[in-house]
Amino acid sequence: MFIDETCPSANAAWRHAGHWTYVTAKYRTFRTYVQGLLSTEYGLNLEKGTLIGDKPFIAEYRFQFKGKRKRDVSNYIKPLEDTLKGHLFDDDEQCYKIIATRAYEMPSDGVEIILYY
């Protein structure tokens, strides 16, 4: 599966104010976009449950970026998994191995997601 949008990094997905942590508008927009994509492009019906349920899995995330700016790929994993949780899998704790790569100067931003279960 390919998501043709850049997932916000952890630094851009959540903000802290005093003792409160809140979700940013950028991250809310990304989550809404991905939920629509999963439904329309990939035909996932959430009323029937998640794609792989509660099975353990390996996740491979292939991030791609248009520009040359260096990015810490680990900052993109948690917001992406939190977006996919409840849609592709029940909980991100089911993931027992993560493979993450990044590529720069690509034609578009996005992330390819491959789940092995």
C-alpha positions as CSV (number, residue, x, y, z in Angstrom):
1,M,0.0,0.0,0.0
2,F,1.2,3.5,-0.8
3,I,0.2,6.7,0.9
4,D,1.0,9.7,-1.3
5,E,1.3,12.2,1.5
6,T,4.1,12.9,4.0
7,C,3.3,11.6,7.5
8,P,4.0,14.4,10.0
9,S,7.0,13.7,12.2
10,A,6.5,13.1,15.9
11,N,7.6,16.7,16.4
12,A,4.9,18.0,14.1
13,A,2.1,15.6,15.1
14,W,1.8,16.5,18.8
15,R,2.3,19.7,20.7
16,H,2.7,20.2,24.5
17,A,1.2,23.1,26.5
18,G,1.9,22.8,30.2
19,H,0.7,19.4,31.3
20,W,-1.3,18.8,28.2
21,T,-0.4,17.1,24.9
22,Y,-2.6,17.7,21.9
23,V,-2.8,16.6,18.3
24,T,-1.9,19.2,15.7
25,A,-4.2,20.2,12.8
26,K,-1.6,18.9,10.4
27,Y,-1.7,15.4,11.9
28,R,-5.5,15.4,12.1
29,T,-5.7,16.2,8.4
30,F,-3.2,13.4,7.6
31,R,-5.2,10.9,9.7
32,T,-8.4,11.8,8.0
33,Y,-6.8,11.6,4.5
34,V,-5.3,8.1,5.3
35,Q,-8.6,6.8,6.7
36,G,-10.4,7.9,3.5
37,L,-7.7,6.3,1.4
38,L,-8.0,3.0,3.2
39,S,-11.7,3.0,2.7
40,T,-11.9,4.2,-0.9
41,E,-8.7,3.0,-2.6
42,Y,-8.2,-0.2,-0.6
43,G,-11.7,-1.1,0.3
44,L,-11.2,-1.6,4.0
45,N,-14.5,-1.8,5.9
46,L,-13.9,-0.9,9.5
47,E,-17.2,-2.4,10.6
48,K,-15.7,-5.8,9.9
49,G,-12.7,-5.2,12.0
50,T,-9.0,-4.5,11.1
51,L,-7.2,-6.1,8.2
52,I,-5.0,-8.5,10.3
53,G,-6.8,-8.4,13.6
54,D,-4.6,-9.1,16.7
55,K,-2.0,-11.3,14.9
56,P,1.7,-10.4,15.4
57,F,3.3,-8.8,12.3
58,I,6.5,-7.3,10.8
59,A,6.1,-3.8,9.4
60,E,8.2,-2.4,6.6
61,Y,7.9,1.3,5.9
62,R,9.6,2.9,2.9
63,F,9.6,6.6,3.3
64,Q,10.3,8.8,0.3
65,F,10.9,12.6,0.2
66,K,11.0,15.0,-2.7
67,G,13.7,17.2,-1.3
68,K,17.3,16.8,-0.1
69,R,16.6,17.8,3.5
70,K,17.8,15.1,5.9
71,R,15.2,13.6,8.1
72,D,15.2,11.2,11.1
73,V,13.0,8.4,9.8
74,S,12.3,7.1,13.4
75,N,10.4,10.3,14.0
76,Y,7.9,9.3,11.3
77,I,7.1,5.8,12.5
78,K,5.0,6.4,15.6
79,P,2.6,8.9,14.0
80,L,2.2,6.6,11.1
81,E,1.5,3.5,13.3
82,D,-0.9,5.5,15.4
83,T,-2.8,6.4,12.2
84,L,-2.9,2.8,11.0
85,K,-3.9,1.4,14.4
86,G,-7.6,0.4,14.4
87,H,-7.6,0.1,10.6
88,L,-4.8,-2.3,9.5
89,F,-4.1,-3.8,12.9
90,D,-5.7,-3.7,16.4
91,D,-2.7,-2.3,18.2
92,D,0.9,-1.2,17.3
93,E,2.2,-3.4,20.1
94,Q,1.6,-6.4,17.8
95,C,4.5,-5.3,15.7
96,Y,7.5,-7.2,16.7
97,K,9.9,-6.0,14.0
98,I,10.1,-2.7,12.0
99,I,12.1,-2.2,8.9
100,A,12.3,1.4,7.9
101,T,14.1,3.0,4.9
102,R,14.1,6.5,3.4
103,A,15.0,7.9,0.0
104,Y,15.6,11.5,-1.0
105,E,15.0,13.4,-4.2
106,M,12.1,11.2,-5.2
107,P,9.3,12.4,-7.6
108,S,6.8,12.7,-4.7
109,D,6.5,12.4,-1.0
110,G,4.9,9.4,0.6
111,V,5.4,6.1,2.3
112,E,5.0,2.5,1.1
113,I,3.6,0.1,3.8
114,I,4.2,-3.6,3.8
115,L,2.9,-5.8,6.6
116,Y,4.0,-9.4,7.0
117,Y,1.8,-11.6,9.2
